[in-house]
Amino acid sequence: MYSIMFVFLFSSRILKGVSSVCPEVHGHAVVSRSLVDSGSITGVNVGNPIACDGYIKGWRFFPTTSAQLIVFVFREAIAGKYDVVSRTVVPAQDYLNEVREYHINKADWIPVFQGVFIGFHHSGNLIGYDEDVGVDTSEYLLDGSVLPDNLISGYTFQISSGTEWRTYSFQAILADLETPNFQLIRYLMNPNYSNSGTVTDRIRMNFCDAFRNSGIINGWRFVASRAGDLIVFVFRASDVKTNTYEVVGKTLIQVTSAEIDLEVQRPLKYSEQIAFLPGDRIGLANIDSVLKFKNIVFSMNFQTLKSDTRQDIRSIDVGSLVAFTSSQYRYYYLEAVTRRKYG
């Protein structure tokens, strides 16, 4: 199972110049350098944490050989151990010994927060570096024994070797955080799609599409196939390894017969609005089979997680923990309507 996992912890390292506005790039100058790693290497730039909240929208590097580069965002879990927050595979380049950029589709930009680190893995002779070059040098944790297949999102690993002071020709290309008027967690459906059965004791979460920014949910938009009760949730990661999420928001929507087969936007009163953070996800309990959905052929773009433990859905409230134990490939006509968080 692949996805970017987010847990909202700051690094224990001291941050320098924390800002809500991101620079254009983060990392060292991308130029020709005198040294290369001769073998497989994983590097975490622990001496240079990202000092803003924003997105990574691409990567810039100076390849010296045509080989695959895997780039990462890491977060310190506990002293000496690091969680993989995101992983991007950059294909081998045809043009060498020049500045190359790999751009990420905007829908897949990587949310980053103050205190996370960038890093890389390659099989050797790919990215040049210098040692002890003054103020541009920073601390790297380097390890030649880490298997790249283990470096997937949510994995925690320990660097076994010591630190080196180096300057790699490697950068993340950044963008500032922005909250749109509408959070695009929307899967358009043909109104003729119908339910495939009742799901009175299951909670489902949209696993493939997390919020990429912070803001306020001030309404829900949906298409229903029948009248009844629908419960929608906002989830926040609690334990990545066990797919356990905390409920941080809950809304009970009572759908009327007049709203069937229509696109309905249900506004929330101020006291009902839900604050969300980057990495939060929406979910639902379709307790009266209210929402239309469609099961589809395998696609990570439409993956939902579900809880298999039978439970009293109405007793699940803010602060409850929900463990998701299986997945389906399905989409619902449901989206969160959002606004910026002021103040």
C-alpha positions in Angstrom: 0.0 0.0 0.0 1.5 3.3 -1.0 0.6 6.7 0.1 2.1 9.7 1.7 1.6 9.5 5.5 1.5 12.6 7.7 1.8 12.8 11.5 2.0 16.4 12.8 5.2 16.4 14.8 7.9 19.0 14.6 11.5 18.0 14.5 13.3 18.2 17.9 16.1 20.1 16.1 16.2 23.8 16.5 14.7 25.5 13.4 16.5 28.5 11.9 14.4 31.3 10.5 11.0 29.5 10.5 8.7 31.2 8.0 5.3 30.8 6.4 6.8 32.0 3.1 9.0 29.5 1.3 12.1 30.3 -0.7 12.2 29.1 -4.3 14.5 26.1 -3.5 15.8 24.3 -0.5 19.2 22.6 -0.5 22.7 23.3 -1.9 23.7 24.9 -5.1 23.3 22.6 -8.1 26.6 22.8 -9.8 29.4 20.5 -11.0 31.3 19.1 -8.0 34.5 17.2 -7.6 33.4 14.0 -5.7 30.8 11.3 -6.2 29.7 8.3 -4.0 31.0 5.2 -5.6 28.4 2.8 -4.2 24.8 2.6 -3.1 24.1 5.5 -0.7 21.1 6.9 1.2 21.5 10.5 2.5 19.4 12.6 4.9 20.3 16.3 5.1 19.7 16.5 8.9 21.8 19.7 9.2 19.4 21.7 7.0 15.7 21.3 7.8 13.0 22.9 5.8 12.1 26.2 7.6 8.6 26.9 6.1 5.3 25.3 5.6 4.7 24.7 1.9 4.9 22.2 -0.9 7.7 20.5 -2.8 6.7 20.9 -6.5 9.9 19.4 -8.0 13.5 18.4 -7.6 16.7 19.8 -9.1 20.0 18.0 -9.3 23.2 17.6 -11.3 23.4 14.0 -12.6 26.8 12.6 -13.6 25.5 9.3 -14.8 22.2 8.0 -16.2 20.6 6.2 -13.3 17.4 6.3 -11.3 17.3 8.7 -8.3 14.9 8.2 -5.4 14.2 11.4 -3.4 12.5 11.6 0.0 11.1 13.8 2.7 12.0 12.5 6.1 10.8 13.4 9.6 12.7 12.6 12.8 10.6 10.1 14.8 12.9 9.7 17.8 16.6 10.4 18.2 18.4 8.6 15.4 15.3 7.3 13.7 13.5 8.8 10.7 10.1 8.3 9.2 9.7 8.4 5.4 7.0 11.0 4.7 7.1 10.9 1.0 9.0 9.1 -1.8 9.5 10.1 -5.5 11.2 8.1 -8.1 13.0 10.3 -10.6 13.9 8.4 -13.8 17.3 8.1 -15.3 18.3 11.3 -17.2 19.4 11.4 -20.9 21.3 14.6 -20.4 24.2 14.5 -18.0 26.6 17.0 -16.3 24.1 19.8 -16.4 21.3 21.1 -14.2 18.2 18.8 -14.5 14.7 19.4 -13.0 12.0 16.9 -12.3 8.5 18.5 -12.0 5.7 17.0 -10.0 2.1 17.3 -11.2 0.3 20.0 -9.1 -2.2 17.5 -7.8 0.7 15.5 -6.4 2.8 18.3 -4.9 4.2 17.1 -1.6 3.1 19.1 1.6 6.1 19.8 3.8 6.2 21.4 7.3 8.8 23.2 9.3 11.5 20.8 10.5 11.3 18.0 7.9 14.4 17.0 5.9 15.1 16.1 2.3 17.2 13.2 1.2 17.9 10.7 -1.6 19.0 7.2 -2.5 20.9 6.1 -5.6 23.2 3.3 -6.6 26.3 5.4 -7.0 28.1 7.9 -9.1 25.0 10.0 -9.6 25.1 13.2 -7.6 28.3 15.1 -7.0 29.4 16.6 -3.7 32.1 18.6 -2.0 33.4 18.4 1.5 34.2 21.2 4.0 33.3 24.1 1.7 32.4 26.7 4.4 29.0 28.1 5.0 27.3 26.1 2.3 28.2 22.7 3.9 25.7 21.0 6.1 25.4 17.8 8.1 24.3 14.6 6.3 23.5 11.2 7.7 24.8 8.7 5.1 24.3 4.9 4.9 25.2 2.5 2.2 23.3 -0.5 3.7 19.7 0.8 3.4 17.6 -1.2 0.9 15.6 1.2 -1.3 12.6 -1.1 -1.3 12.3 -0.6 2.4 12.1 3.2 2.1 8.4 3.5 1.5 6.0 6.1 3.1 5.4 5.4 6.7 8.5 3.3 7.2 10.8 4.2 10.1 14.5 3.4 9.8 17.7 4.1 11.6 20.9 5.4 10.0 23.7 3.2 11.2 26.6 5.3 10.1 27.8 8.6 11.4 27.5 12.1 10.0 29.4 13.8 7.2 29.7 17.5 6.4 29.0 17.7 2.7 27.5 19.9 -0.1 25.5 17.8 -2.6 24.2 19.3 -5.9 20.6 18.5 -4.9 17.6 20.8 -4.2 13.8 20.6 -3.6 11.8 23.2 -5.5 9.3 24.8 -3.2 5.9 26.6 -3.3 4.0 28.4 -0.6 0.9 26.9 1.0 -2.4 28.1 -0.3 -5.9 27.1 0.8 -8.3 27.0 -2.2 -12.0 28.0 -1.8 -12.9 24.3 -2.3 -10.8 21.3 -1.3 -10.7 19.1 -4.3 -11.7 15.8 -2.8 -14.3 15.1 -5.3 -14.9 12.1 -7.5 -17.5 13.0 -10.2 -20.1 10.3 -10.7 -22.9 9.6 -13.1 -26.1 10.2 -11.1 -27.4 6.9 -12.4 -24.7 5.0 -10.3 -26.4 3.2 -7.5 -25.4 1.8 -4.1 -24.3 -1.8 -4.0 -25.6 -2.5 -0.5 -25.9 -1.2 3.0 -22.8 -0.5 5.1 -24.4 0.2 8.4 -21.5 -0.8 10.6 -18.4 0.3 8.6 -16.4 3.5 8.6 -14.5 4.4 5.4 -11.8 6.9 4.9 -10.5 8.5 1.7 -7.0 7.2 1.8 -5.7 8.5 -1.5 -6.3 12.2 -1.1 -5.3 14.1 2.0 -5.7 17.8 2.6 -2.5 19.6 1.4 -3.0 22.7 3.5 -4.7 23.9 6.7 -8.1 25.6 6.7 -11.7 25.3 7.8 -14.5 23.0 6.5 -17.6 25.1 6.4 -19.8 22.8 4.4 -20.2 19.4 2.7 -21.3 18.7 -0.9 -22.8 15.4 -1.9 -25.2 13.4 -4.1 -27.6 11.0 -2.3 -29.6 8.2 -3.6 -32.1 8.0 -0.7 -33.1 9.8 2.4 -31.5 9.0 5.8 -28.6 9.7 8.0 -25.0 10.2 6.8 -22.1 10.7 9.1 -19.0 12.4 7.7 -15.6 12.5 9.6 -12.3 14.2 9.4 -9.4 11.9 10.4 -5.9 12.6 11.5 -3.1 10.0 11.6 -2.4 8.6 15.0 -0.3 5.5 14.3 0.9 5.1 10.7 2.0 1.5 11.1 -1.4 0.2 12.2 -3.5 2.6 10.0 -5.0 4.1 13.2 -6.6 7.5 12.8 -8.1 9.9 15.3 -11.5 11.5 14.7 -10.9 15.3 14.7 -14.2 16.3 13.2 -17.7 14.8 12.8 -20.9 16.0 11.1 -24.3 14.2 11.1 -26.2 15.0 7.8 -29.8 14.1 7.7 -30.8 13.8 4.0 -34.4 14.5 3.0 -36.3 12.9 0.2 -36.3 16.2 -1.7 -32.5 16.1 -1.9 -32.3 12.7 -3.7 -30.3 12.7 -6.9 -29.4 16.3 -6.6 -26.0 17.9 -5.9 -26.5 19.3 -2.4 -24.3 21.7 -0.6 -24.9 21.6 3.2 -23.4 24.6 5.0 -22.2 24.3 8.6 -23.0 26.7 11.3 -19.9 28.5 12.7 -20.0 26.3 15.8 -20.1 23.2 13.6 -17.2 24.1 11.3 -14.1 21.8 11.4 -10.5 23.0 11.4 -8.2 20.7 9.4 -4.4 20.4 9.0 -2.3 19.2 6.1 -2.5 15.4 6.0 -6.0 15.1 7.4 -8.5 13.0 5.4 -12.2 12.9 5.1 -14.3 9.8 5.7 -17.9 8.6 6.2 -20.3 6.1 7.7 -22.9 5.5 5.1 -25.3 4.2 7.8 -28.5 4.4 5.8 -26.9 3.8 2.4 -27.5 7.4 1.6 -24.5 8.2 -0.6 -24.0 6.9 -4.1 -20.8 5.1 -4.8 -19.2 2.9 -7.4 -16.8 0.1 -7.0 -14.1 0.3 -9.6 -11.1 -1.7 -11.0 -7.9 -1.3 -9.0 -6.7 2.3 -8.9 -4.6 4.0 -6.2 -6.5 7.2 -7.1 -9.7 5.9 -5.6 -8.5 3.8 -2.7 -10.7 3.9 0.5 -9.8 2.3 3.8 -12.5 0.7 5.9 -12.8 -0.5 9.4 -13.8 -4.2 9.6 -14.7 -4.2 13.3 -18.5 -4.0 13.8 -19.3 -1.1 16.0 -21.9 1.4 17.0 -21.1 4.1 14.5 -23.1 6.8 16.3 -20.9 6.3 19.3 -17.7 7.3 17.4 -17.0 10.9 18.2 -14.2 13.5 18.2 -11.3 12.0 20.0 -12.1 8.4 19.1 -9.5 6.2 17.4 -10.5 4.1 14.4 -8.3 1.3 13.0 -8.6 0.7 9.3 -7.9 -2.9 8.5 -8.8 -3.4 4.8 -9.2 -1.4 1.6 -11.5 -1.1 -1.4 -11.3 0.8 -4.7 -14.4 2.9 -4.7 -15.5 6.4 -5.1 -18.3 8.4 -3.4 -19.9 11.7 -4.4 -18.7 13.6 -1.4 -16.5 16.6 -1.0 -15.5 19.1 1.7 -16.2 22.7 1.1 -13.4 24.8 2.7 -12.2 28.3 3.4 -9.0 29.8 4.6 -8.3 29.8 8.4 -8.1 33.4 9.5 -6.3 34.6 12.7 
